């Protein structure tokens, strides 16, 4: 982990005055979104602010990279906005195939952080208090990073995923509406 992730998370927690609302952390795969999100949760906790972190990886699959959003919106975002605790069913991988996993119960906290590709999508951006974007290194370096994380067997999936991302971000205009952190 680059040493400046903690500094960046501390800066965002203080500068943005995060006390409640929904935060999206978006950008291409391998950009560092998960690492930054975990550091942001820590930075907020250090300041006595409670948060919940949900990853789009709990929903997205190789064959369904984006159309699952209504499920996340209904089960997580809607419940958060109604100020309720919530249940959701993250995907689990069994023998290389995604399946809907068991219900996961989450106690509502004042800050909901949604991290992952498509999290700052146009359709919900107006409901979020902060939208952040991480560019990460160039695409070949990000691919190497994700292959190192997920394994050589997923290289073809990850390559196709990068192509999906490029198209998604271009059509959705995601980066343009976010605060670019790096």
N, C-alpha and C positions, 0 to 999 in steps of 0.2 A: 504494500500500500504506500503510495507516495506520502511523504511526511506532511504535505500541505493540505491533505483532505481534512484533517482535524481543524486546521486553521480556517479553511474555507467554510466548514460547517459552523464553527463558532462565529465567524463573521456574518453569515446568513442569519443565524439565530438571533444575533444582536441587532444587526442593521435592519432587518425586516420586521422586528418586533413580533415574531411569531408567538401568539398566545392562544389563538383558536382559528379554526377553519380548515380548508382542504388545500393541501400542497401537492402539486404534481412535479415529478422529476423525470424528464424525458430526454431522449437522445438516442443515438444508434447503439446497437449492441457492442459491448466491449469498451464503452466510453467511461465507465466507472460509476454509473448510476447507483448500483446496489451498494457499493462501498461508501459513496457520498451519503446515500440515504441512511445507512446505519450510523455514520458519523453525525448526521443531523439529529437523529433520535437521541444519541448520546449527548450532544451539545444542548439540546432542549432539556433533557433530564438533569444535566448539570445546573441548569437555571431553574429547576423546579417545575418545568412544564412537561405535562404528560402527553404522549403521542402514541399512535398506532401506525405501524408500517404494513402496507399491503403491496405486494408485487404483482405486476401484470403476468409474471411467470406462473402465478397460481391459476391462470386462466388460459393463456395463449398456448397453442400447440403448433406443430409444424404445418398441419393442414388447416388450422383456423387461427391465423395470427391476429385477427382484429374483431370478428363479428360477435364475439362473446360479451362485448361491452354491456349490453342491456342487463345481463346477469349481475355484473359488478355494480352497475348503477342501481338496480333494484335491491340487491342484498346488502351492499355496503354503503354506497353514497347516499341512497334514499334514507336508510336507517340512521346514518350519521346526521343528516339534515333534520330528521325528526327527533334527534337527540335520544335515540334508542341504542341499546346494545344490539349486536347483530350476529347472525350465523352466515357462513358462506361455505362453499364446497370447493376447495382447491383441487386442481388436477393432480393426480399422482401418476407416475409412470410405472407400468407393470409389463415386463418383458418387452420394453421399447415402445409400448403403446400408451397413449394417455387414457385415463379413466377418471370419472368424477369420484373424488375421494370422500371420506367421511366429513360430516359437518364440523366446522371449526367455530367455536364460540368466541366472540371478541367483546370485551367490555369497552363501551364508548369512552373515548378520551377527548379532550378539547381540540386536539390536532390530529387530523388524519393525513398521512403521507402516502400517496400512491406513486409507486416507483416503477418505471419500465417503459418500453417502447409503446407508444400510443396513449400514454397516460395524460398528456396535455392536449388531447384531441379537441378539435374545434367544437364539436357538439356539446361538450360540457365545460369548456374553459371559462365561461361566464359564471359558473357556480363555484369556482376555485378562488382562493385568496391569493395564491402565489403559484406561478408557473416557472419552473427552472429548466434549463437546457444545458447538457454537457455534450460537447463535440467529441472529445477524446482524440486519440491519435488518428492518422490516416487509416483508411479502410483495410489495407493489408495488415497493418499492425493490430487493428481491432480484431480482425479475423484470427490472427495468430493467438491473441489473448483469449478469445472465446474457445478456440480449439484446445488450448492448454487447459482451460477450465473444464470444458465439457467432454473432451476426448476426441481423438482422431476419427473415431467412428461417426461422429456428427459433423465432420467437415462439410460434406455436401449439403446437409440441412442448413448449416450456418451460412454457407455461401448463398443459398437461395434466400435465406432470411435477410441477409444484407441487401439483396436486390429488392425484396419486398419493402424493407425500410426506406430505401431511396425513393421508391415510388410513392409510398404512403406519405412521407414527409413533404415531398414536392406537391402533391395534391392537397394535403391538409394544411400546408403552410405552418406547420407546428413551430419551427424554430423562430419564425418572425414574431410570434405572439409571446414568446418566453423571454425571461431574463437569462441571458447567456452567461454562464458561470465560468466556462473554460472551453 
